[in-house]
């Protein structure tokens, strides 16, 4: 069965860095686009970053451009989200998702992980 497991969340100070991991199993990882989404308390789920099945294709939300970097290692069936210069506004539950076609909207993905919590606070 398709599984996605996020890890790497935690508490970090503003301006700090964190790396999230999304490990996939049960499917042909290299053929799927992987997206990172987040949901802050009281807000809807929003796209953060997407990497296509080809690592040459990436997308970033305007709010994280220049601060976050999405990377994939198909040999490890893992996608990373490197987050730098974190801000309190980045506090949210972060989810990774997989779909053959991808996109920047949650509804475009069929497979989801359980999420990992990121808290940015001093």
Phi and psi in radians as a Rosetta constraint file:
Dihedral C 1 N 2 CA 2 C 2 CIRCULARHARMONIC -1.233 0.35
Dihedral N 2 CA 2 C 2 N 3 CIRCULARHARMONIC 2.260 0.35
Dihedral C 2 N 3 CA 3 C 3 CIRCULARHARMONIC -2.367 0.35
Dihedral N 3 CA 3 C 3 N 4 CIRCULARHARMONIC 2.451 0.35
Dihedral C 3 N 4 CA 4 C 4 CIRCULARHARMONIC -2.296 0.35
Dihedral N 4 CA 4 C 4 N 5 CIRCULARHARMONIC 2.248 0.35
Dihedral C 4 N 5 CA 5 C 5 CIRCULARHARMONIC -2.222 0.35
Dihedral N 5 CA 5 C 5 N 6 CIRCULARHARMONIC 2.096 0.35
Dihedral C 5 N 6 CA 6 C 6 CIRCULARHARMONIC -1.598 0.35
Dihedral N 6 CA 6 C 6 N 7 CIRCULARHARMONIC 2.617 0.35
Dihedral C 6 N 7 CA 7 C 7 CIRCULARHARMONIC -2.686 0.35
Dihedral N 7 CA 7 C 7 N 8 CIRCULARHARMONIC 2.911 0.35
Dihedral C 7 N 8 CA 8 C 8 CIRCULARHARMONIC 1.805 0.35
Dihedral N 8 CA 8 C 8 N 9 CIRCULARHARMONIC -0.082 0.35
Dihedral C 8 N 9 CA 9 C 9 CIRCULARHARMONIC -1.240 0.35
Dihedral N 9 CA 9 C 9 N 10 CIRCULARHARMONIC 2.916 0.35
Dihedral C 9 N 10 CA 10 C 10 CIRCULARHARMONIC 2.851 0.35
Dihedral N 10 CA 10 C 10 N 11 CIRCULARHARMONIC -2.882 0.35
Dihedral C 10 N 11 CA 11 C 11 CIRCULARHARMONIC -1.725 0.35
Dihedral N 11 CA 11 C 11 N 12 CIRCULARHARMONIC 2.286 0.35
Dihedral C 11 N 12 CA 12 C 12 CIRCULARHARMONIC -2.477 0.35
Dihedral N 12 CA 12 C 12 N 13 CIRCULARHARMONIC 2.613 0.35
Dihedral C 12 N 13 CA 13 C 13 CIRCULARHARMONIC -1.375 0.35
Dihedral N 13 CA 13 C 13 N 14 CIRCULARHARMONIC 2.672 0.35
Dihedral C 13 N 14 CA 14 C 14 CIRCULARHARMONIC -0.950 0.35
Dihedral N 14 CA 14 C 14 N 15 CIRCULARHARMONIC 2.411 0.35
Dihedral C 14 N 15 CA 15 C 15 CIRCULARHARMONIC 1.544 0.35
Dihedral N 15 CA 15 C 15 N 16 CIRCULARHARMONIC -0.167 0.35
Dihedral C 15 N 16 CA 16 C 16 CIRCULARHARMONIC -1.451 0.35
Dihedral N 16 CA 16 C 16 N 17 CIRCULARHARMONIC -3.080 0.35
Dihedral C 16 N 17 CA 17 C 17 CIRCULARHARMONIC -2.256 0.35
Dihedral N 17 CA 17 C 17 N 18 CIRCULARHARMONIC 2.720 0.35
Dihedral C 17 N 18 CA 18 C 18 CIRCULARHARMONIC -2.686 0.35
Dihedral N 18 CA 18 C 18 N 19 CIRCULARHARMONIC 2.553 0.35
Dihedral C 18 N 19 CA 19 C 19 CIRCULARHARMONIC -2.119 0.35
Dihedral N 19 CA 19 C 19 N 20 CIRCULARHARMONIC 2.120 0.35
Dihedral C 19 N 20 CA 20 C 20 CIRCULARHARMONIC -1.687 0.35
Dihedral N 20 CA 20 C 20 N 21 CIRCULARHARMONIC 2.583 0.35
Dihedral C 20 N 21 CA 21 C 21 CIRCULARHARMONIC -2.139 0.35
Dihedral N 21 CA 21 C 21 N 22 CIRCULARHARMONIC 2.523 0.35
Dihedral C 21 N 22 CA 22 C 22 CIRCULARHARMONIC -2.237 0.35
Dihedral N 22 CA 22 C 22 N 23 CIRCULARHARMONIC 1.921 0.35
Dihedral C 22 N 23 CA 23 C 23 CIRCULARHARMONIC -1.795 0.35
Dihedral N 23 CA 23 C 23 N 24 CIRCULARHARMONIC 2.225 0.35
Dihedral C 23 N 24 CA 24 C 24 CIRCULARHARMONIC -1.905 0.35
Dihedral N 24 CA 24 C 24 N 25 CIRCULARHARMONIC 2.644 0.35
Dihedral C 24 N 25 CA 25 C 25 CIRCULARHARMONIC -2.699 0.35
Dihedral N 25 CA 25 C 25 N 26 CIRCULARHARMONIC 2.779 0.35
Dihedral C 25 N 26 CA 26 C 26 CIRCULARHARMONIC 1.452 0.35
Dihedral N 26 CA 26 C 26 N 27 CIRCULARHARMONIC 0.169 0.35
Dihedral C 26 N 27 CA 27 C 27 CIRCULARHARMONIC -2.732 0.35
Dihedral N 27 CA 27 C 27 N 28 CIRCULARHARMONIC 2.945 0.35
Dihedral C 27 N 28 CA 28 C 28 CIRCULARHARMONIC -1.369 0.35
Dihedral N 28 CA 28 C 28 N 29 CIRCULARHARMONIC 1.524 0.35
Dihedral C 28 N 29 CA 29 C 29 CIRCULARHARMONIC -0.927 0.35
Dihedral N 29 CA 29 C 29 N 30 CIRCULARHARMONIC -0.746 0.35
Dihedral C 29 N 30 CA 30 C 30 CIRCULARHARMONIC -1.146 0.35
Dihedral N 30 CA 30 C 30 N 31 CIRCULARHARMONIC -0.309 0.35
Dihedral C 30 N 31 CA 31 C 31 CIRCULARHARMONIC -1.630 0.35
Dihedral N 31 CA 31 C 31 N 32 CIRCULARHARMONIC -0.003 0.35
Dihedral C 31 N 32 CA 32 C 32 CIRCULARHARMONIC -1.946 0.35
Dihedral N 32 CA 32 C 32 N 33 CIRCULARHARMONIC 2.461 0.35
Dihedral C 32 N 33 CA 33 C 33 CIRCULARHARMONIC -1.307 0.35
Dihedral N 33 CA 33 C 33 N 34 CIRCULARHARMONIC 2.516 0.35
Dihedral C 33 N 34 CA 34 C 34 CIRCULARHARMONIC -2.129 0.35
Dihedral N 34 CA 34 C 34 N 35 CIRCULARHARMONIC 2.244 0.35
Dihedral C 34 N 35 CA 35 C 35 CIRCULARHARMONIC -2.070 0.35
Dihedral N 35 CA 35 C 35 N 36 CIRCULARHARMONIC 2.588 0.35
Dihedral C 35 N 36 CA 36 C 36 CIRCULARHARMONIC -1.877 0.35
Dihedral N 36 CA 36 C 36 N 37 CIRCULARHARMONIC 2.307 0.35
Dihedral C 36 N 37 CA 37 C 37 CIRCULARHARMONIC -2.255 0.35
Dihedral N 37 CA 37 C 37 N 38 CIRCULARHARMONIC 2.771 0.35
Dihedral C 37 N 38 CA 38 C 38 CIRCULARHARMONIC -2.473 0.35
Dihedral N 38 CA 38 C 38 N 39 CIRCULARHARMONIC 2.688 0.35
Dihedral C 38 N 39 CA 39 C 39 CIRCULARHARMONIC -2.413 0.35
Dihedral N 39 CA 39 C 39 N 40 CIRCULARHARMONIC 1.963 0.35
Dihedral C 39 N 40 CA 40 C 40 CIRCULARHARMONIC -1.478 0.35
Dihedral N 40 CA 40 C 40 N 41 CIRCULARHARMONIC 2.760 0.35
Dihedral C 40 N 41 CA 41 C 41 CIRCULARHARMONIC -0.951 0.35
Dihedral N 41 CA 41 C 41 N 42 CIRCULARHARMONIC 2.237 0.35
Dihedral C 41 N 42 CA 42 C 42 CIRCULARHARMONIC 1.344 0.35
Dihedral N 42 CA 42 C 42 N 43 CIRCULARHARMONIC 0.098 0.35
Dihedral C 42 N 43 CA 43 C 43 CIRCULARHARMONIC -2.148 0.35
Dihedral N 43 CA 43 C 43 N 44 CIRCULARHARMONIC 2.849 0.35
Dihedral C 43 N 44 CA 44 C 44 CIRCULARHARMONIC -1.376 0.35
Dihedral N 44 CA 44 C 44 N 45 CIRCULARHARMONIC 2.905 0.35
Dihedral C 44 N 45 CA 45 C 45 CIRCULARHARMONIC -1.334 0.35
Dihedral N 45 CA 45 C 45 N 46 CIRCULARHARMONIC 2.312 0.35
Dihedral C 45 N 46 CA 46 C 46 CIRCULARHARMONIC -2.236 0.35
Dihedral N 46 CA 46 C 46 N 47 CIRCULARHARMONIC 2.628 0.35
Dihedral C 46 N 47 CA 47 C 47 CIRCULARHARMONIC -1.273 0.35
Dihedral N 47 CA 47 C 47 N 48 CIRCULARHARMONIC 2.466 0.35
Dihedral C 47 N 48 CA 48 C 48 CIRCULARHARMONIC -1.951 0.35
Dihedral N 48 CA 48 C 48 N 49 CIRCULARHARMONIC -0.911 0.35
Dihedral C 48 N 49 CA 49 C 49 CIRCULARHARMONIC -2.799 0.35
Dihedral N 49 CA 49 C 49 N 50 CIRCULARHARMONIC 2.628 0.35
Dihedral C 49 N 50 CA 50 C 50 CIRCULARHARMONIC -2.401 0.35
Dihedral N 50 CA 50 C 50 N 51 CIRCULARHARMONIC 2.435 0.35
Dihedral C 50 N 51 CA 51 C 51 CIRCULARHARMONIC -2.140 0.35
Dihedral N 51 CA 51 C 51 N 52 CIRCULARHARMONIC 2.274 0.35
Dihedral C 51 N 52 CA 52 C 52 CIRCULARHARMONIC -1.298 0.35
Dihedral N 52 CA 52 C 52 N 53 CIRCULARHARMONIC 3.035 0.35
Dihedral C 52 N 53 CA 53 C 53 CIRCULARHARMONIC -1.018 0.35
Dihedral N 53 CA 53 C 53 N 54 CIRCULARHARMONIC -0.510 0.35
Dihedral C 53 N 54 CA 54 C 54 CIRCULARHARMONIC -1.622 0.35
Dihedral N 54 CA 54 C 54 N 55 CIRCULARHARMONIC 2.164 0.35
Dihedral C 54 N 55 CA 55 C 55 CIRCULARHARMONIC -1.134 0.35
Dihedral N 55 CA 55 C 55 N 56 CIRCULARHARMONIC -0.174 0.35
Dihedral C 55 N 56 CA 56 C 56 CIRCULARHARMONIC -1.297 0.35
Dihedral N 56 CA 56 C 56 N 57 CIRCULARHARMONIC -0.280 0.35
Dihedral C 56 N 57 CA 57 C 57 CIRCULARHARMONIC -1.821 0.35
Dihedral N 57 CA 57 C 57 N 58 CIRCULARHARMONIC 2.039 0.35
Dihedral C 57 N 58 CA 58 C 58 CIRCULARHARMONIC -2.404 0.35
Dihedral N 58 CA 58 C 58 N 59 CIRCULARHARMONIC 2.743 0.35
Dihedral C 58 N 59 CA 59 C 59 CIRCULARHARMONIC -2.463 0.35
Dihedral N 59 CA 59 C 59 N 60 CIRCULARHARMONIC 2.483 0.35
Dihedral C 59 N 60 CA 60 C 60 CIRCULARHARMONIC -2.326 0.35
Dihedral N 60 CA 60 C 60 N 61 CIRCULARHARMONIC 2.447 0.35
Dihedral C 60 N 61 CA 61 C 61 CIRCULARHARMONIC -1.140 0.35
Dihedral N 61 CA 61 C 61 N 62 CIRCULARHARMONIC 2.583 0.35
Dihedral C 61 N 62 CA 62 C 62 CIRCULARHARMONIC -0.990 0.35
Dihedral N 62 CA 62 C 62 N 63 CIRCULARHARMONIC -0.585 0.35
Dihedral C 62 N 63 CA 63 C 63 CIRCULARHARMONIC -1.195 0.35
Dihedral N 63 CA 63 C 63 N 64 CIRCULARHARMONIC -0.295 0.35
Dihedral C 63 N 64 CA 64 C 64 CIRCULARHARMONIC -2.085 0.35
Dihedral N 64 CA 64 C 64 N 65 CIRCULARHARMONIC -0.045 0.35
Dihedral C 64 N 65 CA 65 C 65 CIRCULARHARMONIC -1.017 0.35
Dihedral N 65 CA 65 C 65 N 66 CIRCULARHARMONIC 2.337 0.35
Dihedral C 65 N 66 CA 66 C 66 CIRCULARHARMONIC 1.503 0.35
Dihedral N 66 CA 66 C 66 N 67 CIRCULARHARMONIC -0.216 0.35
Dihedral C 66 N 67 CA 67 C 67 CIRCULARHARMONIC -1.976 0.35
Dihedral N 67 CA 67 C 67 N 68 CIRCULARHARMONIC -0.612 0.35
Dihedral C 67 N 68 CA 68 C 68 CIRCULARHARMONIC -1.893 0.35
Dihedral N 68 CA 68 C 68 N 69 CIRCULARHARMONIC 2.610 0.35
Dihedral C 68 N 69 CA 69 C 69 CIRCULARHARMONIC -2.369 0.35
Dihedral N 69 CA 69 C 69 N 70 CIRCULARHARMONIC 2.267 0.35
Dihedral C 69 N 70 CA 70 C 70 CIRCULARHARMONIC -1.784 0.35
Dihedral N 70 CA 70 C 70 N 71 CIRCULARHARMONIC 2.364 0.35
Dihedral C 70 N 71 CA 71 C 71 CIRCULARHARMONIC -2.372 0.35
Dihedral N 71 CA 71 C 71 N 72 CIRCULARHARMONIC 2.611 0.35
Dihedral C 71 N 72 CA 72 C 72 CIRCULARHARMONIC -2.319 0.35
Dihedral N 72 CA 72 C 72 N 73 CIRCULARHARMONIC 2.528 0.35
Dihedral C 72 N 73 CA 73 C 73 CIRCULARHARMONIC -2.229 0.35
Dihedral N 73 CA 73 C 73 N 74 CIRCULARHARMONIC 1.653 0.35
Dihedral C 73 N 74 CA 74 C 74 CIRCULARHARMONIC -1.149 0.35
Dihedral N 74 CA 74 C 74 N 75 CIRCULARHARMONIC -0.465 0.35
Dihedral C 74 N 75 CA 75 C 75 CIRCULARHARMONIC -1.107 0.35
Dihedral N 75 CA 75 C 75 N 76 CIRCULARHARMONIC -0.493 0.35
Dihedral C 75 N 76 CA 76 C 76 CIRCULARHARMONIC -1.821 0.35
Dihedral N 76 CA 76 C 76 N 77 CIRCULARHARMONIC 0.042 0.35
Dihedral C 76 N 77 CA 77 C 77 CIRCULARHARMONIC 0.897 0.35
Dihedral N 77 CA 77 C 77 N 78 CIRCULARHARMONIC 0.793 0.35
Dihedral C 77 N 78 CA 78 C 78 CIRCULARHARMONIC -2.399 0.35
Dihedral N 78 CA 78 C 78 N 79 CIRCULARHARMONIC 2.443 0.35
Dihedral C 78 N 79 CA 79 C 79 CIRCULARHARMONIC -2.064 0.35
Dihedral N 79 CA 79 C 79 N 80 CIRCULARHARMONIC 2.412 0.35
Dihedral C 79 N 80 CA 80 C 80 CIRCULARHARMONIC -1.980 0.35
Dihedral N 80 CA 80 C 80 N 81 CIRCULARHARMONIC 2.637 0.35
Dihedral C 80 N 81 CA 81 C 81 CIRCULARHARMONIC -2.171 0.35
Dihedral N 81 CA 81 C 81 N 82 CIRCULARHARMONIC 1.850 0.35
Dihedral C 81 N 82 CA 82 C 82 CIRCULARHARMONIC -1.551 0.35
Dihedral N 82 CA 82 C 82 N 83 CIRCULARHARMONIC 2.096 0.35
Dihedral C 82 N 83 CA 83 C 83 CIRCULARHARMONIC -1.987 0.35
Dihedral N 83 CA 83 C 83 N 84 CIRCULARHARMONIC 2.128 0.35
Dihedral C 83 N 84 CA 84 C 84 CIRCULARHARMONIC -2.108 0.35
Dihedral N 84 CA 84 C 84 N 85 CIRCULARHARMONIC 2.789 0.35
Dihedral C 84 N 85 CA 85 C 85 CIRCULARHARMONIC 0.833 0.35
Dihedral N 85 CA 85 C 85 N 86 CIRCULARHARMONIC 0.895 0.35
Dihedral C 85 N 86 CA 86 C 86 CIRCULARHARMONIC -1.123 0.35
Dihedral N 86 CA 86 C 86 N 87 CIRCULARHARMONIC 2.549 0.35
Dihedral C 86 N 87 CA 87 C 87 CIRCULARHARMONIC -2.136 0.35
Dihedral N 87 CA 87 C 87 N 88 CIRCULARHARMONIC 2.728 0.35
Dihedral C 87 N 88 CA 88 C 88 CIRCULARHARMONIC -0.949 0.35
Dihedral N 88 CA 88 C 88 N 89 CIRCULARHARMONIC -0.544 0.35
Dihedral C 88 N 89 CA 89 C 89 CIRCULARHARMONIC -1.161 0.35
Dihedral N 89 CA 89 C 89 N 90 CIRCULARHARMONIC -0.244 0.35
Dihedral C 89 N 90 CA 90 C 90 CIRCULARHARMONIC -1.431 0.35
Dihedral N 90 CA 90 C 90 N 91 CIRCULARHARMONIC -0.136 0.35
Dihedral C 90 N 91 CA 91 C 91 CIRCULARHARMONIC -1.065 0.35
Dihedral N 91 CA 91 C 91 N 92 CIRCULARHARMONIC 2.161 0.35
Dihedral C 91 N 92 CA 92 C 92 CIRCULARHARMONIC -3.112 0.35
Dihedral N 92 CA 92 C 92 N 93 CIRCULARHARMONIC 2.955 0.35
Dihedral C 92 N 93 CA 93 C 93 CIRCULARHARMONIC -1.490 0.35
Dihedral N 93 CA 93 C 93 N 94 CIRCULARHARMONIC 2.243 0.35
Dihedral C 93 N 94 CA 94 C 94 CIRCULARHARMONIC -1.860 0.35
Dihedral N 94 CA 94 C 94 N 95 CIRCULARHARMONIC 2.316 0.35
Dihedral C 94 N 95 CA 95 C 95 CIRCULARHARMONIC -2.171 0.35
Dihedral N 95 CA 95 C 95 N 96 CIRCULARHARMONIC 2.526 0.35
Dihedral C 95 N 96 CA 96 C 96 CIRCULARHARMONIC -1.884 0.35
Dihedral N 96 CA 96 C 96 N 97 CIRCULARHARMONIC 2.665 0.35
Dihedral C 96 N 97 CA 97 C 97 CIRCULARHARMONIC -2.505 0.35
Dihedral N 97 CA 97 C 97 N 98 CIRCULARHARMONIC 2.678 0.35
Dihedral C 97 N 98 CA 98 C 98 CIRCULARHARMONIC -2.239 0.35
Dihedral N 98 CA 98 C 98 N 99 CIRCULARHARMONIC 2.467 0.35
Dihedral C 98 N 99 CA 99 C 99 CIRCULARHARMONIC -2.710 0.35
Dihedral N 99 CA 99 C 99 N 100 CIRCULARHARMONIC 2.635 0.35
Dihedral C 99 N 100 CA 100 C 100 CIRCULARHARMONIC -1.105 0.35
Dihedral N 100 CA 100 C 100 N 101 CIRCULARHARMONIC -0.525 0.35
Dihedral C 100 N 101 CA 101 C 101 CIRCULARHARMONIC -1.893 0.35
Dihedral N 101 CA 101 C 101 N 102 CIRCULARHARMONIC -0.562 0.35
Dihedral C 101 N 102 CA 102 C 102 CIRCULARHARMONIC 1.370 0.35
Dihedral N 102 CA 102 C 102 N 103 CIRCULARHARMONIC -2.968 0.35
Dihedral C 102 N 103 CA 103 C 103 CIRCULARHARMONIC 2.520 0.35
Dihedral N 103 CA 103 C 103 N 104 CIRCULARHARMONIC 3.110 0.35
Dihedral C 103 N 104 CA 104 C 104 CIRCULARHARMONIC -1.797 0.35
Dihedral N 104 CA 104 C 104 N 105 CIRCULARHARMONIC 0.065 0.35
Dihedral C 104 N 105 CA 105 C 105 CIRCULARHARMONIC -1.969 0.35
Dihedral N 105 CA 105 C 105 N 106 CIRCULARHARMONIC 2.469 0.35
Dihedral C 105 N 106 CA 106 C 106 CIRCULARHARMONIC -0.964 0.35
Dihedral N 106 CA 106 C 106 N 107 CIRCULARHARMONIC -0.653 0.35
Dihedral C 106 N 107 CA 107 C 107 CIRCULARHARMONIC -1.161 0.35
Dihedral N 107 CA 107 C 107 N 108 CIRCULARHARMONIC -0.170 0.35
Dihedral C 107 N 108 CA 108 C 108 CIRCULARHARMONIC -1.541 0.35
Dihedral N 108 CA 108 C 108 N 109 CIRCULARHARMONIC 0.021 0.35
Dihedral C 108 N 109 CA 109 C 109 CIRCULARHARMONIC -2.049 0.35
Dihedral N 109 CA 109 C 109 N 110 CIRCULARHARMONIC 2.452 0.35
Dihedral C 109 N 110 CA 110 C 110 CIRCULARHARMONIC -1.735 0.35
Dihedral N 110 CA 110 C 110 N 111 CIRCULARHARMONIC -0.450 0.35
Dihedral C 110 N 111 CA 111 C 111 CIRCULARHARMONIC -2.133 0.35
Dihedral N 111 CA 111 C 111 N 112 CIRCULARHARMONIC 2.324 0.35
Dihedral C 111 N 112 CA 112 C 112 CIRCULARHARMONIC -2.321 0.35
Dihedral N 112 CA 112 C 112 N 113 CIRCULARHARMONIC 2.574 0.35
Dihedral C 112 N 113 CA 113 C 113 CIRCULARHARMONIC -1.503 0.35
Dihedral N 113 CA 113 C 113 N 114 CIRCULARHARMONIC -3.125 0.35
Dihedral C 113 N 114 CA 114 C 114 CIRCULARHARMONIC -1.549 0.35
Dihedral N 114 CA 114 C 114 N 115 CIRCULARHARMONIC -0.213 0.35
Dihedral C 114 N 115 CA 115 C 115 CIRCULARHARMONIC 1.695 0.35
Dihedral N 115 CA 115 C 115 N 116 CIRCULARHARMONIC 2.748 0.35
Dihedral C 115 N 116 CA 116 C 116 CIRCULARHARMONIC -2.449 0.35
Dihedral N 116 CA 116 C 116 N 117 CIRCULARHARMONIC 2.427 0.35
Dihedral C 116 N 117 CA 117 C 117 CIRCULARHARMONIC -1.551 0.35
Dihedral N 117 CA 117 C 117 N 118 CIRCULARHARMONIC 2.333 0.35
Dihedral C 117 N 118 CA 118 C 118 CIRCULARHARMONIC -2.107 0.35
Dihedral N 118 CA 118 C 118 N 119 CIRCULARHARMONIC 2.179 0.35
Dihedral C 118 N 119 CA 119 C 119 CIRCULARHARMONIC -2.150 0.35
Dihedral N 119 CA 119 C 119 N 120 CIRCULARHARMONIC 2.141 0.35
Dihedral C 119 N 120 CA 120 C 120 CIRCULARHARMONIC -1.939 0.35
Dihedral N 120 CA 120 C 120 N 121 CIRCULARHARMONIC 1.909 0.35
Dihedral C 120 N 121 CA 121 C 121 CIRCULARHARMONIC -2.715 0.35
Dihedral N 121 CA 121 C 121 N 122 CIRCULARHARMONIC 2.571 0.35
